[in-house]
Amino acid sequence: MKKIITCVGLFAITLSASAQGIEIYYPDGDEVISGTVVELNSGDDSMHQEFDVKNTSGATLNLRIERIKITELEGTQDYLCWGANPETGACYSAGAVSPENPFITPDASDLEDGGRGWLATYHVTNGIDGCAQYRYYVIDDSDIRLDSVDVLYCSTVSIKEDLKVTVSVYPNPASNFVNVVMENEHNNVDFTLYNILGEAVVTAKLNAGTNEVALNKLPNGVYFYSILKEGNILETKKLIVRH
């Protein structure tokens, strides 16, 4: 499984400014990953990512998790677990979590100062290819969002050999345009660029060779592009736009 941490520009700055005594890490890690997008690419039927949520407020906090679907992939499901530690944490089924947007854990967990809570996130592909992005907010007993992390799950469980396309994208960071190079002749291949909210802001049909895609109307920031063939997402990666 491939894992990428992406810093999310203004989103990260905003969260760091509003975070109140909460830091998010990989399990037993020492690098704060609050306000980032963690990208997972896999051909497995299900994927998951765990996090440590550390209380640095100086007092015990009563915390819950709010999950928001940034990009939804129809037919797939998600669920999560949350608690002060894995032994006492509660898990919520896909049947309870997936239909809701947002979903807020009904059970809060008291996290002592200096303690690390346990957040486990899951994505079930149900045999469907593509990407789904979820944002996980840590909220207090007044429903104030203290900090967050995004997970971008990209699945390729059923993509066939005849759908494989070799594409390179450069430069990155890009300014007024980006080159999308498709090495071989394929039909129905598309390039789609999304902003951090999961909204498609640029789309282009690709031909064999170099395709120049204009970016001059986009504001500076972090974006994600997907390469699609016949509606199947083959890959999703980060692209920085900097004029």
N, C-alpha and C positions, 0 to 999 in steps of 0.2 A: 504494500500500500504506500502510495506516495503522499508525503505531507509537506505543505508549504505554509509558512507564516507570512501574512501580508499586512504591512502597516497601512492604515486606512486614513491617511491625511487628516482632514478637518474632523472626521468622525472620531478619530483617536484623540485629537486635541480637546474636543468638546467633552468626551467622557473623562479624560484625565482631570479636566478642570472641575467636573461635577462629582467625581468619585469621592466618597466620604468614608475613608478607612477600609476600603476593600481593594484587594489585589488578586489577580487571577494568574495561575501558573499551570504548567504541565504537572502531573503527579510527581511530587518530591523534587520538582525543578526549582531553580533559583532565578529564572528570567521572567520578569513580568510580561504577560502577553495580553493584558487588558487592551481593548480597543483594536484588536487585530482580527484578520480573517484567517482561520486555519483551513486549508484545502486538503481534502482527502480524495484520491482517485483509486478506484478499485474495481475489479471484476467480480467481487464477492456478492453474494445475495444480500448481505447486510454489512453495515459498517458502524463503528462507534468510536467515540473519542471521550476521554475522561479529563477532568480538570480539578485542580485544587483551588478553592476559594478561601483566601486568607483574610482574617479580620485584623486590621491594624488601627482600629479606631480608639483603642484605650478602654473600651467597655464591651460588655456582652451585647451582641446584636441578635435580634429575632429576624431571620432571613427566609425568603422564599425565592423561587426562580420563575421568571416570566419568559416564555418562549414565543417569539414572533417569527412568522414565515416571511422572509424577505423575497425569496424566489421559490414558488411552489411547483413541484413536479407531479402532475396528476397521476394517480394510481399508486404512488409510493406512500410510505407511512413513516412516522417518527415517534419516538417515546423517550423518556428520560428518567433518571433517578437523582435524588437530592437528599443530603443529610449532613450532619456534623461529622459522621464517619461512615464507612461502608456498612458496618454492622448495624447501625441504628437508622440509616437512611431509608427513605421510602421510594419505591419504583412505581411509575404510573404507566399503564398499558397503552399500546398504540390505539386501541379503541377509545380510550379516554382522551389522549393527547392529540392525535392526528386531526380530528374534525374541528378542533378549536384554533382560532387565531385572533387574539393571543390565547395561549394556555398559561395559567398561573397555578403553581403547585398548591393544592389546598392545605397542605401541612407545612407549617413553618418549622425552622430548626434554630435553636439557640446556639450561637457560635461564640465562644469565649474569645477575649482579646488574645491575639497571637495564635489562635487555633486555625486549622485548615479544614474547611468543609469539603465534601465530596460531591461533584457534579459529573454525571455520566450521561452522554447524549448518544442517541441511536438513530440510524436511518435504515429502513427496510426497502429494498428496491422493488420487490414483487416482480422481478424479471424485466423491469423497465429501465432503459438507458436514459441518461441525462443528468442534470445537476439540480440540486435543491439547496438553498441557503437558509439557515436558521440563525437567529440572533437570540442569545441567552442573557437576559438582564438579571442581576442580583438586586432584589428589592427588599426594603425594610418593612417594618410593621405599619408604616404610614404609606406604603406603596410607592415610596420614592426610589427611583432607579439609581443605584449606587455605582454600578460598573457593569461591563458586558464583554462578551466575546462572540464572534461569529464562527460558524462552521459551514463550509461549502462542501457538500458531498456530491461527488461526480461518479456515476456508475456506468460501466461498460459491460454489463453482464451478458448481453445478447448480440453485440455488434459482430457481424460476420466479416470474414476475410475480404470479401469483395467491396466492403464499405471503407476499408482502410485507405486513408489519404495522408500523404506526407506534405505538411505545410510548415513554412517558416515565416515568422513575423518580425520585422525590424524597421527602423530602430526602436529601441525601448530603453529609456524614455523616448517618446515621439513628440513632434511639435505640430506642424500643420498637416502632416500626412504620415501614413504608415504603409510600408510595402508588405503585401501578403503574397508569398511565393508558393504556388502549388506545383510540385515537381512533375506530376503526370497528368494526363488527360482524364478528367472525371466529369460526370454530369451531375447537376443538382447539388453543387457544393456552395455553401453560404458562409459568410463571415458576419457575425453579429457582435456588436460592442454594447456592453451594459454598464450603467453607472452603479454606484455603491448601493442604491436602492433596488437594484435588479431590473431597472427600466431599460429597454432597448433604445439606444440613442443613435446608432449607426448600423445599417445593414448593407451588404453588398454581395452580389453574385460573383463567384470566382471562376476564372478561366485558367487553363494551364499557363505557367509562366508567372510573371510579376504583375500583380494587381495593386495599383496605387489607390488607397482609400483616404479620402479627405477627412481631417480632424480639426480644421481651422475654426469651426464654429463651436467647438467644445471648450468649456472652461478647464483650467488646470485641475488635475486630480488623479485619483486612482480609479481605473476601470477594469472590467473583466471581459475578455473576448472569448467567444465560442466558435469552433469550426463545426459546421453541420453538413451532413450528407443525407439527402432524402429525409430530412427532419430528425435524424439521429445526431445527438451531440457527440462528436468524436473526442474533443478535448476542450478544456476551459483553462485559460491562464490570465495572469495579470498583465495590464498594460498601463503605463504611466504617461499622462499627457502633460507636457510642460512647454509652454510657448516662450 
